[in-house]
Amino acid sequence: MTIFISTLEEGLFISLFSVSIVFLLLSLIAFTIQLLKYVQEKPIPMIPIIEKKQTKPFDLSDIKDENMMVAALIASIDYYEEIKQDVRVISVKEITVS
């Protein structure tokens, strides 16, 4: 019976020691997470916003040249053959070579 009691005492001691180590580690992790709240990030410098020049896209009413009309029609026909659905040209943008 004394052997059983001594092994029970050793088992309890080892269990309590292990639980206390786990508790200390968990409290250390919780403490470091709480400290992360107070770590302040460096402010990101603001980059000035550059406004771009707005250009009005060509509407169909802006097409005055026959070549421009042909280009718009060919583009719409090509797109129709690509997607196989009805196509409506909303706007046309002129591409200039610089």
GIFEN-V563843 format. One record per backbone hydrogen bond with DSSP energy under -0.5 kcal/mol. NH is the residue of the N-H (numbers start at 0). CO is the residue of the C=O. Records with the same first field share a line. If there is no record, write none. Layout:
NH=CO + CO
//
This chain:
4=0
5=1
6=2
7=3
8=4
9=5
10=6
11=7
12=8
13=9
14=10
15=11
16=12
17=13
18=14
19=15
20=16
21=17
22=18
23=19
24=20
25=21
26=22
27=23
28=24
29=25
30=26
31=27
32=28
33=29
34=30
35=31
36=32 + 33
37=34
38=35
39=37
47=45
49=47
50=48
57=91
61=58
62=59
63=61
68=64
69=65
70=66
71=67
72=68
73=69
74=70
75=71
76=72
77=73
78=74
79=75
80=76
81=77
82=78
83=79
89=87
91=57
95=93
97=95
//
